[in-house]
Amino acid sequence: MKVPQLSGVFLLLGWLALDTAHAHEVRPGYLELRELGAGNYDVLWKVPAKANRRLSLYVRLPEHCTISAPKSHFVGNAYIERWRTSCEQTLAGSRIIIDGLSASHTDVLARVESTDGISKTVRLTPRVPEFTVSVAAGPRDVIKTYFLLGIDHLLFVLALLFLVRNWPRLIGTVTAFTVAHSLTLVAAALGWVQIAQAPVEAAIALSIVFVAAELLHTRQGHPGLAARMPWVVAFVFGLLHGLGFVGALHEVGLPEHAIPLALAFFNLGVEADQLLFIAAFFLLVWVSAKLLPTRPVGGYRRVTSLTWDLSDKLSLPTAYIIGTLASFWLIERTYGFWA
């Protein structure tokens, strides 16, 4: 009785091994379109081959494009074609299809590089054998992307400002937040970390709801983790906000030849905005405190103390405003994620 059972197991394992080998019998294909300007593109099409026979995979470009005679040759286990295509208009917004991919057992990496050096790479599969060339973000799109992201970021920072009523702790908290989102920004932009953007944006909204709730609890005399260890909360949620910045970078694009430089200046811009926001906030509160009637303490006006007192009075309405906005974003983004 044991022998037939063992033989059945070996047969099943053998069948699975053959099926797995068949499913991955070839390497991925590779398509590269490099824009030359005026609707002209250099095309590189690398098709996997088996026993010196290329797979039946073919690039289908938009109808408004014409191609020159391709030059082809075998290299190792791949069939390589090169040609130049001339299109009546840019490929941005156009659909490119890999004919035959849906009936194959391989994938294709497709890369489109524009004249400014910004590139986009997508992975095509038998289930998704086509893609649409992304349209370059215009000034309005860029402003919208960064403005919405900036609101998320600054509302979180604003809640931290109301939570922390001590200069050394505030500096440490903001520094922790800066270090954290810088780490994930670089890691994700360089491809070391890959995560879907929709749940990240929902989690960012949730982080703002959390700090708003913590602000309310602290105001009611029940300080939570954010009030006791604000730098820990700032660092953890800063990791999320860094991933959110990557979404903004993807909207605009990264120049392939200068990624470190682009990341450095992008991060410097974020930090400059953050520092200007903090400075403007305290300047506004400080001026308001000076304009309010005060009583002298020891012959001197304690403007710094009054600044913290005024910010404490503003913390309750601020928490409700921040929490309401973030809750709306959380519902909206969660619904968009599942829709």
Secondary structure, 3 states (H helix, E strand, C coil): CHHHHHHHHHHHHHHHHHHHHHHCCCCCEEEEEEEEECCEEEEEEEEEEECCEECCCEEECCCCEEECCCEEEEECCEEEEEEEEEECCCCCCCEEEEECHHHCCCCEEEEEECCCCEEEEEEECCCCCEEECCCCCCHHHHHHHHHHHHHHHHHHHHHHHHHCCCHHHHHHHHHHHHHHHHHHHHHHHCCCCCCCHHHHHHHHHHHHHHHHHHHHHHHCCCCCHHHHCHHHHHHHHHHHHHHHHHHHHHHHCCEHHHHHHHHHHHHHHHHHHHHHHHHHHHHHHHHHHHHCCCCCECCECCHHHHHHHHHHHHHHHHHHHHHHHHHHHHHHHHHHHHC
